[in-house]
Amino acid sequence: MKFDLVDMVLEQEAGRIVTIKQVTLAEEYLADHFPSFPILPGVLMLEAMVQAASKLLAPSGERLVLGEGKSVKYGAMVRPGDSLRVEVTAGATKEDGTTPCKGSGTVLRRDSSETMTAVAGRFTMRPARIE
């Protein structure tokens, strides 16, 4: 199963990207998480930040992966019909190829103008090691 968690890039500039993920009942994982109350799993919120960071740091498609997550916190639930607005800022890439990032995901509800933080934290991106 492929998880494409960036539907659209809203803004992009050096060191910063803002993306959107529309969550719909068509997402296969929602059938199991949870059948009577579907919500976007927290690990996929983190993955949405990782995918946004990859688009920012590797525009030509170089393969980057999550190296480390720090201080990742979860808040509001993201349900079908909601959108997850992800903002990631990246620091300077280090000699070992790792890049520190800071990200947050905000829930945009279809029936409200109120926004709530769903996920926020710091993480490191690194080149994939294919062996």
C-alpha positions as CSV (number, residue, x, y, z in Angstrom):
1,M,0.0,0.0,0.0
2,K,1.4,3.4,-1.0
3,F,0.7,6.3,1.3
4,D,0.8,9.6,-0.6
5,L,0.2,12.1,2.1
6,V,0.9,15.3,0.1
7,D,-2.0,16.2,-2.2
8,M,-0.8,19.7,-3.0
9,V,2.1,22.1,-2.3
10,L,0.6,25.4,-1.3
11,E,3.8,27.3,-0.7
12,Q,7.5,26.6,-1.2
13,E,10.6,28.7,-0.7
14,A,14.2,28.1,0.4
15,G,14.0,26.2,3.7
16,R,10.2,26.1,4.0
17,I,7.2,24.2,2.5
18,V,3.5,24.2,3.2
19,T,1.4,21.2,1.9
20,I,-2.1,19.9,2.2
21,K,-3.5,16.4,2.6
22,Q,-7.3,16.0,2.0
23,V,-8.5,13.1,4.2
24,T,-11.3,11.1,2.7
25,L,-13.1,7.9,3.5
26,A,-11.5,6.4,0.4
27,E,-8.2,6.1,2.3
28,E,-7.8,2.3,2.9
29,Y,-6.2,2.6,6.4
30,L,-9.3,4.4,7.8
31,A,-11.3,1.1,7.5
32,D,-9.2,-0.2,10.3
33,H,-8.4,2.9,12.3
34,F,-11.1,2.9,13.6
35,P,-14.1,1.2,11.9
36,S,-16.8,3.1,13.9
37,F,-14.8,6.4,14.3
38,P,-12.2,6.8,11.5
39,I,-9.3,9.1,12.2
40,L,-5.9,9.6,10.5
41,P,-3.3,7.6,12.5
42,G,-0.7,9.7,14.3
43,V,2.2,7.9,12.5
44,L,0.7,9.0,9.2
45,M,0.6,12.6,10.4
46,L,4.3,12.3,11.0
47,E,4.8,10.7,7.6
48,A,3.0,13.7,6.0
49,M,5.6,15.9,7.6
50,V,8.4,13.6,6.3
51,Q,6.9,13.6,2.8
52,A,6.7,17.4,2.8
53,A,10.3,17.6,3.9
54,S,11.3,15.2,1.2
55,K,9.7,17.5,-1.4
56,L,11.5,20.5,0.0
57,L,14.9,18.9,0.4
58,A,15.0,16.5,-2.6
59,P,13.1,18.2,-5.5
60,S,14.8,15.9,-8.1
61,G,13.6,12.8,-6.3
62,E,16.6,11.7,-4.3
63,R,15.5,9.3,-1.7
64,L,15.4,10.7,1.8
65,V,14.0,9.0,4.9
66,L,13.2,9.9,8.5
67,G,16.4,9.7,10.5
68,E,15.0,10.6,14.0
69,G,12.0,12.1,15.6
70,K,12.2,14.3,18.7
71,S,9.5,15.9,20.8
72,V,6.7,14.8,18.5
73,K,3.3,15.7,20.1
74,Y,-0.2,15.0,18.9
75,G,-3.3,17.0,19.5
76,A,-6.5,17.3,17.5
77,M,-7.9,14.3,15.5
78,V,-8.0,14.4,11.7
79,R,-11.2,12.9,10.4
80,P,-12.5,12.2,6.9
81,G,-13.6,15.5,5.3
82,D,-10.9,17.4,7.1
83,S,-7.6,18.6,5.6
84,L,-4.2,18.4,7.2
85,R,-2.1,21.5,6.5
86,V,1.6,20.7,7.0
87,E,4.3,23.3,7.4
88,V,8.0,22.2,7.5
89,T,11.1,24.3,8.0
90,A,14.5,22.9,7.4
91,G,17.8,23.8,8.8
92,A,21.2,23.6,7.2
93,T,22.3,20.1,6.0
94,K,25.2,18.7,8.0
95,E,28.3,17.1,6.7
96,D,26.8,13.6,7.3
97,G,23.9,14.4,5.0
98,T,21.3,14.8,7.7
99,T,19.0,17.8,7.8
100,P,17.2,19.0,11.0
101,C,13.6,19.9,10.4
102,K,10.7,21.3,12.4
103,G,7.1,20.7,11.4
104,S,3.5,21.1,12.4
105,G,0.2,19.8,11.1
106,T,-2.9,21.8,11.5
107,V,-6.5,20.4,11.1
108,L,-8.7,22.4,8.7
109,R,-12.3,21.3,9.3
110,R,-14.7,21.6,6.4
111,D,-17.4,23.0,8.7
112,S,-15.4,25.4,10.7
113,S,-12.8,28.2,10.4
114,E,-11.2,27.1,13.6
115,T,-7.8,25.5,13.3
116,M,-6.2,23.1,15.7
117,T,-2.7,21.5,15.9
118,A,-2.8,17.8,15.1
119,V,0.9,17.1,15.2
120,A,4.1,19.1,15.9
121,G,7.7,18.2,16.5
122,R,11.3,18.2,15.4
123,F,12.8,15.5,13.2
124,T,15.8,14.7,11.1
125,M,15.9,13.7,7.4
126,R,18.7,11.6,6.0
127,P,19.7,10.0,2.7
128,A,18.4,6.5,2.3
129,R,21.1,3.8,2.6
130,I,20.5,1.2,-0.1
131,E,22.6,-1.8,0.7
